[in-house]
Amino acid sequence: MRSDTVTKPTADMRRAMADAEVGDDVLGEDPTVIALEQEVAGLFGHEAAMFVPSGTMGNNIALRLLAEPGTEVLADNDSHVVTYEVGGLAAIGGVQTRTVTSRRGVMSAPDVAAQLRVDPNGGGGSNYSRVETRALAIENTHVRSSGRAWRLAELEALVAVTEPAGVALHCDGARIWNASIASGVGLAQYGRCFATLSVCLSKGLGAPVGSLVVASEDRILVARRLRRQMGGAMRQVGVIAAGGLHAVRHHIDRLAEDHARARALAVALADARPGCVDPADVESNIVVFEVGDSAALLAEARAGGVLLTAISPTVVRAVTHLDVDDVQIATASAVLSRIVAADSLRGPAPT
Ligand SMILES: *Cc1c(COP(=O)(O)O)cnc(C)c1O
């Protein structure tokens, strides 16, 4: 339960991969990649999409489509883009990131509006020194905030302040499938809010590899050049894309099961140690809970057969996915409940 990245391809997925028609995708001739790109673009109501090896490359390319060197991208202070991507936007793209304070990953429209740096006079003049804001990146679901899904009204409020300023919206949608199932907002409804999206096939959807950048046809043409420049253009990659296509067709609706199991675990933990997690905060497949000492708890959990990740010295994460079933979640709940109830470094449970 360390992450939903640990899933392995199902037997049906492996068959689809083995049977995939392939071609040279650098020449634009892989029919399976083309089918995947068209299908995913359609799901989000966009013109085009491009297959990439990872979500990190997807975010990097998408944001560089929106922001040229010497400009900035705003992102929430706890986002994947500024936490887990080795500063790639700056290192590779020459683009500065500036963080916006968020509450569980959600930035308010007034907070964003106050941080936009755009020149109402179209540049030049006394403002030639200023770093111009080109884009705002949001993360849906938000991984470090126990998988919170954005509400449509929250996004529309951001569109209302960024669009008039000419600032584009990007979605780090590594788990946008989970967000859609959790919130009831359709993928196309989410898609409408963004100039670009990066979506992952290898998280809860269970494909072994791959993400897509979703955008307009014009932008995807530029994206293909950036992908090539980064060494991310691949040849007979339909073998891999077929796993993603299978995942998109068969593994989206079942995410509701992962969400129910995550909620069940959160309820068990909250029973064992009141206050360590609020089950109402667990909307999708990520359970983030407070402990006395993450390292000690991880070791005890491991001894009990449950693998977790620490996201801080006192905060631990458990993730449900395709390869965690009802029996396993019951076992994990029992093992972790016993450990958190005895978690000796913590003070008395809050009343
Ligand atoms: C996993 C993840 C990514 C991309 O990760 P890769 O390992 O590069 O595929 C991007 N954003 C979020 C929020 C993620 O959880």
The ligand as an SDF file (V2000), in Angstrom:
LIG
                    3D

 15 15  0  0  0  0  0  0  0  0999 V2000
    2.8880   10.0790   -9.8360 C   0  0  0  0  0  0  0  0  0  0  0  0
    2.5960   11.4920  -10.0190 C   0  0  0  0  0  0  0  0  0  0  0  0
    3.1090   12.2130  -11.1130 C   0  0  0  0  0  0  0  0  0  0  0  0
    4.0130   11.6160  -12.1630 C   0  0  0  0  0  0  0  0  0  0  0  0
    4.8560   10.6610  -11.7150 O   0  0  0  0  0  0  0  0  0  0  0  0
    5.7610    9.7270  -12.6460 P   0  0  0  0  0  0  0  0  0  0  0  0
    6.3320    8.8020  -11.6520 O   0  0  0  0  0  0  0  0  0  0  0  0
    6.7510   10.5970  -13.3080 O   0  0  0  0  0  0  0  0  0  0  0  0
    4.8590    9.0560  -13.6460 O   0  0  0  0  0  0  0  0  0  0  0  0
    2.7460   13.5270  -11.2320 C   0  0  0  0  0  0  0  0  0  0  0  0
    1.9360   14.1140  -10.3470 N   0  0  0  0  0  0  0  0  0  0  0  0
    1.4030   13.4600   -9.3010 C   0  0  0  0  0  0  0  0  0  0  0  0
    0.4880   14.1670   -8.3730 C   0  0  0  0  0  0  0  0  0  0  0  0
    1.7290   12.1250   -9.0970 C   0  0  0  0  0  0  0  0  0  0  0  0
    1.2140   11.4820   -8.0440 O   0  0  0  0  0  0  0  0  0  0  0  0
  1  2  1  0
  2  3  1  0
  2 14  2  0
  3  4  1  0
  3 10  2  0
  4  5  1  0
  5  6  1  0
  6  7  2  0
  6  8  1  0
  6  9  1  0
 10 11  1  0
 11 12  2  0
 12 13  1  0
 12 14  1  0
 14 15  1  0
M  END
$$$$
